[in-house]
C-alpha cells in the first residue's frame, strides 16, 4: 500500500529530504491495465514519480564537469489555483554511444513455467536481441537462466560474436518452478569473474517476479543486491507480465542494487528502454543522489511532495554518506513536484493542531526576508566514489501563472494530475479528466517521440472507464 505524502507545516517541518528515482515501471503497468485489460489500475500500482519520469523533458544538460544540471520553476498549481507548484528538473550528462564505456553484462533470465505466455519469455527474447544489436566488440555478454535450478547458458562472450549470443537466446524454453535467488547469486559471480575496471558491470534481471523456491524472501534478495552493488556491479530489473508479478520486490531490489526498474509490456517499450535509452539504462553517471529542500517560513506555510513515498529520507540521512539513495543514468531526466501553500492562504488541506505546551515558536532568521521561496541542496557520489559532493542553490517565486510556465512544466503537472485521479487522491483538488485532457493536449504539441500522444490516449481511456 502507498500512503500518500500529506501537507507538512513548515513551522514544524522546514526540511523535505528524498532519494532520486528514475524507475518507470508503474507507467507501463498503468498502460497495460488501460490499453490491454480495459480496466482502471489499482491505486497502489500508481507511483506518480514513475509516471512523471517516464517522459523525457528538455532540461538543459550540465555545461561543467558535474554529472547533472538542475533547474527549478515555480508557477500556479492548476488543480489548486491558490497554491503554487514547484518543479525540480534534473538532466544527466549525455554520453555519445561511441564513447560509452566497455560493458560486462550478464543477462539473468527467468525461464520458469510461468514465463511461457507470449508477453513474457517471447517478448523478453526479442528485447534482449534488440540490446545485443546495440553492443560492439568492446562489450561482453553472459547468459544465466533460472527455473528449478540456475545455470550458465553462455559464458561471457564478446558482442562481436552476435550469432553465438543470439543463438543462445533462441534456444531458451520456459518450464519448471522459479529459483530466482540462486540465479541472482550465480549472475553476480559471473559478473565479478569478468569485471571491467572503469567499465559498465551490470546484471540485467528479466522476470515476472514469481520467485517461489530457494531464496524467496524480499529481505534476503535486497541484501544480496545491496552487497554486490558495493563491488561496482549494478542491477537493472525488467519486469514482464501481470498476475503473479511481484512489483514491490522488483522495485526494492533494483533500488538497493544501484539500478533501475522498467516494466516491459510491448515490443515498443523494449525498444524505448533497450535501444533509445541504452546509455541511460546501462551507464550510471552519479549514485546515491539525494535532494533536500529547505522552505522559507516567511513564504511557505506548508508543502507536499507529490509521489516518491517510498523514497522519503530522514533529514539527517542527507549528510550521511553511508545512506543508500538513487542513481542517475547518462542522459536521464528526473522530475519532482512540490505543491506549496503560501503564507496567508487558507486551505482545508491543513488540519488543526493544538498549541504546544513545552515549546516556544522560533522566529525566522534575517535571511528569511530575502525573498527566497526555498533552497535546494543535492548530494551525489561518482559511480565509483564513497564521498558525496554537495550542490545548493536558492529559488525565488516570480509569481508566474500556470499558463506562463514552460511546456514541460505544464505537461508534468498534467501527468501528476492523471496519477492523482487514478489514485482518487484526497489532494486532487479541482482536477477532472476533462481539464487534464485540455492541459495535456496543449502541452503535448510537437511530440516527436509519440509518447505524449500515447499519454493522451491513456487519459481518454481512463476518462471513459471512470464514468466521470
Residue pairs with C-beta under 8 A, 6 or more apart in sequence:
1 44
2 43
2 44
2 46
2 47
2 309
2 310
2 423
3 309
4 309
4 423
4 425
4 426
4 427
5 304
5 305
5 306
5 307
5 308
5 309
5 312
6 304
7 302
7 303
7 304
7 339
7 341
7 347
7 349
7 350
7 427
8 16
8 302
8 303
8 304
9 301
9 302
9 350
9 353
10 295
10 296
10 297
10 300
10 301
10 302
10 303
11 297
11 361
14 294
14 295
14 297
15 292
15 293
15 294
15 295
15 315
16 292
16 293
16 295
16 303
16 305
16 338
17 290
17 291
17 292
17 293
17 312
17 313
17 314
17 315
17 317
17 318
18 290
18 291
18 305
18 308
18 311
18 312
18 313
18 336
19 289
19 290
19 291
19 308
19 311
19 313
19 324
19 325
19 326
20 90
20 289
20 290
20 291
20 311
20 325
20 326
20 327
20 328
20 334
21 49
21 50
21 53
21 255
21 308
21 311
21 326
21 334
22 53
22 260
22 280
22 326
22 327
22 328
22 329
22 332
22 334
23 47
23 49
23 50
23 53
23 251
23 254
23 255
23 260
23 261
23 262
24 50
24 53
24 54
24 260
24 261
24 262
24 263
24 273
25 50
25 239
25 247
25 250
25 251
25 261
25 262
25 263
26 45
26 46
26 47
26 50
26 51
26 263
27 50
27 51
27 54
27 263
28 54
28 262
28 263
28 264
28 265
28 269
29 41
29 45
29 242
29 247
29 263
29 265
30 41
30 45
30 46
30 51
30 422
30 458
31 265
31 454
31 458
32 242
32 263
32 265
33 39
33 40
33 41
33 45
34 40
34 41
34 458
34 461
34 462
34 465
35 457
35 458
35 461
36 265
37 242
38 461
38 465
39 465
40 422
40 462
40 465
40 466
41 422
43 422
43 423
43 424
45 247
46 419
46 422
46 423
47 307
47 309
47 310
47 419
48 306
48 307
48 415
48 416
48 419
48 420
48 423
49 306
49 307
49 308
49 311
49 335
49 336
50 307
51 307
51 415
51 416
51 418
51 419
52 307
52 335
52 336
52 337
52 412
52 415
52 416
52 419
53 333
53 334
53 335
54 451
55 333
55 411
55 412
55 415
55 451
55 452
55 455
56 333
56 449
56 451
57 89
57 91
57 333
57 335
57 408
57 411
57 412
58 408
59 69
59 71
59 89
59 90
59 91
59 333
59 408
60 69
60 71
60 91
61 68
61 69
61 91
61 92
61 93
61 94
61 331
62 68
62 69
62 91
62 93
63 69
66 93
66 389
66 391
67 92
67 93
67 285
67 286
67 328
67 380
67 382
68 90
68 91
68 92
68 93
68 285
68 286
68 289
68 328
68 380
69 90
69 91
70 88
70 89
70 90
70 91
70 376
70 378
70 391
70 393
71 88
71 89
71 90
71 91
72 86
72 87
72 88
72 89
72 376
72 393
72 395
73 86
73 87
73 89
73 400
73 405
73 406
73 409
74 84
74 85
74 86
74 87
74 340
74 373
74 395
74 396
74 397
74 398
74 400
75 84
75 85
75 400
75 401
75 402
75 404
75 405
75 409
76 83
76 84
76 85
76 400
76 401
76 402
76 405
77 83
77 84
77 85
77 339
77 340
77 402
77 413
77 429
78 85
78 402
78 410
78 413
78 414
78 417
78 430
78 431
78 435
78 439
79 417
79 420
79 428
79 429
79 430
79 431
80 339
80 347
80 429
80 430
81 402
81 430
82 341
82 342
82 345
82 347
83 339
83 340
83 341
83 342
83 345
83 347
83 429
84 339
84 340
84 342
84 373
84 397
85 337
85 338
85 339
85 340
85 402
85 409
85 413
86 337
86 338
86 340
86 373
86 374
86 395
87 335
87 336
87 337
87 409
87 412
87 413
88 291
88 293
88 335
88 336
88 337
88 338
88 376
89 333
89 334
89 335
89 408
90 328
90 332
90 333
90 334
90 335
90 378
91 331
91 332
91 333
92 280
92 285
92 286
92 328
92 329
92 330
92 331
92 332
92 333
92 334
93 285
93 330
93 331
94 279
94 330
94 331
95 279
95 283
95 285
95 330
95 331
97 134
97 278
97 279
100 200
100 278
100 279
100 282
100 283
100 330
101 196
101 198
101 199
101 200
101 283
102 138
102 139
102 140
102 196
102 199
102 200
103 135
103 138
103 139
103 140
103 196
103 199
103 200
103 201
103 202
103 282
104 139
104 140
104 156
104 191
104 194
104 195
104 196
104 199
104 200
104 201
104 202
105 135
105 139
105 140
105 141
105 142
105 200
105 202
105 203
105 204
105 282
106 141
106 142
106 143
106 144
106 156
106 187
106 188
106 190
106 191
106 202
106 203
106 204
107 128
107 141
107 142
107 143
107 144
107 204
107 206
108 144
108 145
108 146
108 183
108 184
108 187
108 203
108 204
108 205
108 206
108 207
109 124
109 128
109 143
109 144
109 145
109 146
109 172
109 206
109 207
110 121
110 124
110 145
110 146
110 147
110 178
110 180
110 183
110 205
110 206
110 207
110 208
110 210
111 121
111 145
111 146
111 147
111 172
111 173
111 174
111 175
111 176
112 146
112 147
112 148
112 174
112 175
112 176
112 177
112 178
112 210
113 147
113 174
113 175
113 176
113 177
114 120
114 174
114 178
114 208
114 210
114 241
114 244
115 121
115 124
115 174
115 207
115 208
115 240
115 241
116 174
116 175
117 241
119 240
119 241
119 265
120 174
120 208
120 240
120 241
121 172
121 174
121 240
123 240
123 264
123 266
123 267
123 270
124 206
124 238
124 240
124 264
125 169
125 170
125 172
126 267
126 270
127 206
127 238
127 264
127 267
127 270
127 273
127 274
128 169
128 206
128 274
129 166
129 169
130 270
130 271
130 274
130 275
131 204
131 274
131 275
131 278
132 141
132 159
132 162
132 165
132 166
132 169
133 162
133 275
134 274
134 275
134 278
135 141
135 159
135 162
136 159
136 160
137 158
137 159
137 160
138 159
139 158
139 159
140 156
140 157
140 158
140 159
140 194
140 196
141 154
141 156
141 157
141 159
141 165
142 152
142 154
142 155
142 156
142 157
142 190
142 191
142 194
143 152
143 153
143 154
143 165
143 168
143 169
144 150
144 151
144 152
144 153
144 183
144 186
144 187
144 190
145 151
145 153
145 172
145 183
146 178
146 179
146 180
146 182
146 183
146 186
147 174
147 175
147 176
147 177
147 178
147 179
148 176
148 177
148 179
148 213
149 179
149 182
150 179
150 182
150 183
150 185
150 186
151 186
152 186
152 190
153 168
153 171
153 172
154 164
154 165
154 168
155 190
156 190
156 193
156 194
157 164
157 165
159 165
177 212
177 213
178 207
178 210
178 211
178 212
178 213
179 211
179 213
179 214
179 215
180 207
180 211
180 214
180 215
180 216
180 221
181 211
181 214
181 215
181 216
181 220
181 221
181 224
182 214
182 215
184 203
184 205
184 215
184 221
184 224
184 225
185 215
185 224
187 203
187 205
188 203
188 224
188 228
188 233
191 201
191 202
191 203
191 228
191 233
192 228
192 231
192 233
195 201
195 231
195 232
195 233
198 384
200 282
200 283
201 232
201 233
201 234
202 233
202 234
202 235
202 236
202 259
202 282
203 228
203 233
203 234
203 235
203 236
203 257
204 235
204 236
204 238
205 235
205 236
205 237
205 238
205 253
206 238
206 240
206 264
207 237
207 238
207 239
207 240
207 250
208 239
208 240
208 241
208 243
208 244
208 245
209 239
209 244
209 245
209 246
209 247
209 249
209 250
210 244
210 245
210 246
211 221
211 246
211 249
215 221
215 224
218 248
218 249
218 252
218 253
221 249
221 253
222 252
222 253
222 256
223 256
224 253
225 235
225 253
225 254
225 256
225 257
225 259
226 256
226 257
226 324
228 235
228 257
229 235
229 256
229 257
229 258
229 259
232 383
232 384
234 257
234 258
234 259
234 284
234 327
235 253
235 254
235 257
235 258
235 259
236 254
236 259
236 260
236 261
236 262
236 281
236 282
237 250
237 251
237 253
237 254
237 257
237 259
237 260
237 261
237 262
238 261
238 262
238 263
238 264
238 273
239 245
239 247
239 250
239 261
239 262
239 263
239 264
240 263
240 264
250 261
251 261
251 310
254 260
254 261
255 261
255 324
255 326
256 324
258 284
258 287
258 327
259 327
260 281
260 327
260 329
262 269
262 273
262 281
263 269
264 270
264 273
272 451
273 281
274 281
277 329
277 331
279 329
279 330
279 331
280 329
280 330
280 331
280 332
281 329
282 329
283 329
283 330
284 327
284 328
284 329
284 330
284 383
285 328
285 329
285 330
285 383
286 327
286 328
286 380
286 381
286 382
286 383
287 325
287 326
287 327
287 328
287 380
287 381
287 382
287 383
287 385
288 321
288 323
288 324
288 325
288 326
288 327
288 379
288 380
288 381
288 388
289 325
289 326
289 327
289 328
289 378
289 379
289 380
290 313
290 317
290 318
290 323
290 325
290 326
290 378
290 379
290 380
291 336
291 376
291 377
291 378
292 315
292 318
292 376
292 377
292 378
292 379
293 303
293 338
293 374
293 375
293 376
293 377
294 374
294 375
294 377
295 303
295 340
295 373
295 374
296 364
296 368
296 372
296 373
296 374
296 375
297 343
297 364
297 368
298 343
298 364
298 368
298 369
299 342
299 343
299 372
299 373
299 374
299 397
300 340
300 341
300 342
300 343
300 373
300 374
301 341
301 342
301 343
301 344
301 345
301 347
301 350
302 340
302 341
302 347
302 349
302 350
303 338
303 339
303 340
303 341
304 338
304 339
304 349
304 427
305 312
305 336
305 337
305 338
306 336
306 337
306 338
306 339
306 416
306 419
306 420
307 336
307 337
307 416
307 419
308 336
311 326
313 323
313 325
317 323
318 377
318 379
319 379
321 381
321 386
321 387
321 388
325 379
328 334
328 380
335 412
337 412
337 413
337 416
339 427
340 373
341 347
341 349
341 350
349 427
371 396
372 394
372 395
372 396
373 395
373 396
373 397
374 394
374 395
375 392
375 393
375 394
375 395
376 392
376 393
376 394
376 395
377 390
377 391
377 392
378 390
378 391
378 392
379 388
379 389
379 390
379 391
380 388
380 389
380 391
381 387
381 388
381 389
402 410
402 413
405 413
407 443
407 445
408 443
410 439
410 442
410 443
411 439
411 440
411 443
411 444
411 452
413 439
414 436
414 439
414 440
414 443
415 440
415 455
417 428
417 431
417 435
417 436
417 439
418 436
418 440
418 455
418 458
418 459
418 462
419 425
420 427
420 428
420 431
421 428
421 431
421 432
421 433
421 436
421 462
421 466
422 462
432 468
433 459
433 462
433 463
433 466
433 468
434 463
436 459
437 456
437 459
437 460
437 463
440 452
440 455
440 456
440 459
441 456
443 452
444 452
444 453
444 455
444 456
447 453
